[in-house]
Amino acid sequence: MNINDFAKFENYEGIISDGIFEDIFYMDYVEEIELTEENNKYIEWLSYFFVAEMQDVLDEISELDMLEQISVFDFWFKIIQSRDEVEALARTIIYYKSGMPV
């Protein structure tokens, strides 16, 4: 995958146009990601994090079985290199799993 594969989801527009995409993501890992339907869905879901609209996404993910949920979260944490973004995403997931609105 490359930055253009992310750009097709408008929620990444801000971080791409601000020039911080490469500061947030591990580009070596991003480039190794195979463009599958599953990975594409994970990328789309993650895009909502960057516009603070995670409630519906996490509702959808929570309907998956536990191993599929782990796959989604593992994928996200592997591609994000920014400690601040990882912490914010982890907090969002924990709050959601605790029943708090996100």
MILO-706931 format. One record per residue (C-alpha): residue number from 1; x, y, z; residue in three letters. Coordinates in Angstrom, 1 decimal. Example, Ala and Ser with C-alpha at 12.3 -4.5 7.8 and 13.67 -1.06 7.14 Angstrom:
2
   pos        u        v        w   code
     1     12.3     -4.5      7.8    Ala
     2     13.7     -1.1      7.1    Ser
end
This chain:
102
   pos        u        v        w   code
     1      0.0      0.0      0.0    Met
     2      1.0      3.6     -0.2    Asn
     3     -0.3      7.0      0.8    Ile
     4     -2.7      7.1     -2.2    Asn
     5     -4.5      4.0     -0.9    Asp
     6     -5.2      5.9      2.3    Phe
     7     -6.1      9.1      0.4    Ala
     8     -9.2      7.5     -1.1    Lys
     9    -10.7      7.8      2.4    Phe
    10    -11.5     11.5      2.9    Glu
    11    -10.9     11.2      6.7    Asn
    12     -7.1     11.0      6.0    Tyr
    13     -7.2     14.2      4.0    Glu
    14     -6.2     16.5      6.9    Gly
    15     -3.1     14.5      8.0    Ile
    16     -2.1     14.1      4.3    Ile
    17     -2.5     17.7      3.4    Ser
    18     -0.8     18.9      6.6    Asp
    19      2.2     16.7      5.6    Gly
    20      2.2     14.7      8.8    Ile
    21      1.1     11.3      7.4    Phe
    22      4.7     10.0      7.4    Glu
    23      5.1     11.3     11.0    Asp
    24      2.1      9.2     12.1    Ile
    25      2.6      6.0     10.2    Phe
    26      5.5      3.6      9.8    Tyr
    27      5.9      4.0      6.1    Met
    28      8.1      0.9      5.7    Asp
    29      5.3     -1.2      7.2    Tyr
    30      2.6      0.6      5.2    Val
    31      4.4     -0.1      2.0    Glu
    32      4.5     -3.9      2.9    Glu
    33      0.7     -4.1      3.5    Ile
    34     -1.1     -6.2      0.9    Glu
    35     -4.1     -4.4     -0.5    Leu
    36     -6.8     -6.9      0.5    Thr
    37    -10.4     -6.3      1.2    Glu
    38     -9.8     -6.9      4.9    Glu
    39     -6.9     -4.5      5.1    Asn
    40     -8.8     -1.9      3.2    Asn
    41    -11.6     -2.2      5.7    Lys
    42     -9.1     -1.8      8.6    Tyr
    43     -7.7      1.3      6.9    Ile
    44    -11.2      2.8      6.4    Glu
    45    -12.2      2.1     10.0    Trp
    46     -9.0      3.8     11.3    Leu
    47     -9.7      6.9      9.2    Ser
    48    -12.6      7.7     11.5    Tyr
    49    -10.1      8.0     14.4    Phe
    50     -8.5     11.0     12.7    Phe
    51    -11.9     12.9     12.6    Val
    52    -13.0     11.8     16.1    Ala
    53    -15.9      9.7     14.9    Glu
    54    -15.1      6.3     16.4    Met
    55    -18.4      5.3     18.1    Gln
    56    -20.0      3.6     15.0    Asp
    57    -16.7      2.0     13.9    Val
    58    -16.1      0.5     17.4    Leu
    59    -19.8     -0.7     17.4    Asp
    60    -19.2     -2.5     14.2    Glu
    61    -15.9     -4.0     15.3    Ile
    62    -17.5     -5.2     18.6    Ser
    63    -19.8     -7.3     16.5    Glu
    64    -16.8     -9.3     15.2    Leu
    65    -15.6    -12.3     17.1    Asp
    66    -12.8    -11.7     19.6    Met
    67    -10.0    -12.9     17.3    Leu
    68    -11.1    -10.6     14.4    Glu
    69    -11.3     -7.7     16.9    Gln
    70     -7.7     -8.4     17.9    Ile
    71     -6.6     -8.5     14.3    Ser
    72     -8.1     -5.1     13.7    Val
    73     -6.5     -3.5     16.7    Phe
    74     -3.2     -5.3     16.1    Asp
    75     -3.1     -4.0     12.5    Phe
    76     -3.7     -0.4     13.7    Trp
    77     -1.1     -0.5     16.4    Phe
    78      1.5     -2.0     14.0    Lys
    79      1.2      0.8     11.4    Ile
    80      1.0      3.8     13.8    Ile
    81      4.4      5.1     14.9    Gln
    82      3.4      8.3     16.7    Ser
    83      3.3      7.6     20.4    Arg
    84      0.7     10.4     20.9    Asp
    85     -1.6      8.8     18.3    Glu
    86     -1.1      5.3     19.7    Val
    87     -2.0      6.5     23.2    Glu
    88     -5.0      8.4     22.0    Ala
    89     -6.3      5.4     20.0    Leu
    90     -5.7      3.1     22.9    Ala
    91     -7.5      5.4     25.3    Arg
    92    -10.4      5.6     22.8    Thr
    93    -10.7      1.8     22.6    Ile
    94    -10.4      1.4     26.4    Ile
    95    -13.1      4.1     27.0    Tyr
    96    -15.4      2.4     24.5    Tyr
    97    -14.8     -1.1     26.0    Lys
    98    -15.6      0.5     29.4    Ser
    99    -19.0      1.7     28.2    Gly
   100    -18.0      5.4     27.9    Met
   101    -19.1      7.3     24.8    Pro
   102    -16.3      8.0     22.4    Val
end
